[in-house]
Amino acid sequence: MKTELKRIRDLIRTDLITMQGGKNNVTALAVTILLIFGGGGFFVSPLFGVMIPPLIAGFLPTVIFTNEVKYRSTKLWALLPVSRRDLVRSRFTLLLGAFLVSSGVFYALMRLSLALRLYRETQEFEILEKMAEVTGRSAVWVLNMWFLVCFVIGLYAAANGLHSYFKDTQAFGRMMGVKTDGAKTQKSLKQTIVSNAGAVFFLAVWLLAMGAMIGMIPVGSVVLLAVDLIVSAAQVADGRLLGIVMLAAGILEVIYQYAATVMDYEDREL
């Protein structure tokens, strides 16, 4: 058991070292976007900051594997005395650990933003307080529910991103437009749309849902009914029941993607 844990720690340490090699523009872009959304959480609305978990989950696989794809070093693992299962396990541990820690940090920052209320200095209308008024709950409750939704979406995105990488590394690299052997892989229009469709769709749904809840965006009766049902479900047992269901779904998705990744990677020829 100790030997296995040490092997996983060594693999994680290797990935961390590999991430730092060469110029990694993806890391710089990820940090910039997170700073923008984090700043928006303080000066626009804390709800702006709770969107960060899905963004983190989307960027992490690319940040971790950019250099490995760039230099085509995936076959290196076949030469080392490391089982494929251990490699999958270590990378799930690394990615999910980084996701959990960073999500927790940003949640704490958004709670701090809610306490400081710096956004009150820049605007009179704040969407989080309006949503609290509409739902008859506290601003903290609204923030917690939205963060939980985004956190579970992030779990799905992180697990699926890892599975995609292990299933077909080259396709993953092409989708992300990662440079290989010094030559940039040009993304086609279709690949660009696909790689960003998830983020655009999530942002659109997020804005639509919030706007519908506070009456800023006129929506059809069917959409409004769906929003009312979701809000009603969220208020059962003070939101705990819905929270448990969503977390359970996210955890089961991670377990499923881990098992599928192990099987796909075992069968794959490097």
HELIX and SHEET records of a PDB file:
HELIX    1   1 LYS A    2  MET A   19  1                                  18    
HELIX    2   2 ASN A   25  PHE A   43  1                                  19    
HELIX    3   3 PRO A   46  GLY A   49  1                                   4    
HELIX    4   4 ILE A   52  LYS A   70  1                                  19    
HELIX    5   5 LEU A   76  LEU A   79  1                                   4    
HELIX    6   6 ARG A   84  LEU A  116  1                                  33    
HELIX    7   7 LEU A  118  GLU A  121  5                                   4    
HELIX    8   8 ILE A  127  THR A  135  1                                   9    
HELIX    9   9 ALA A  139  LYS A  167  1                                  29    
HELIX   10  10 THR A  169  MET A  176  1                                   8    
HELIX   11  11 LEU A  189  ILE A  214  1                                  26    
HELIX   12  12 SER A  221  GLN A  235  1                                  15    
HELIX   13  13 VAL A  236  GLY A  239  5                                   4    
HELIX   14  14 ARG A  240  ASP A  267  1                                  28    
END                                                                             
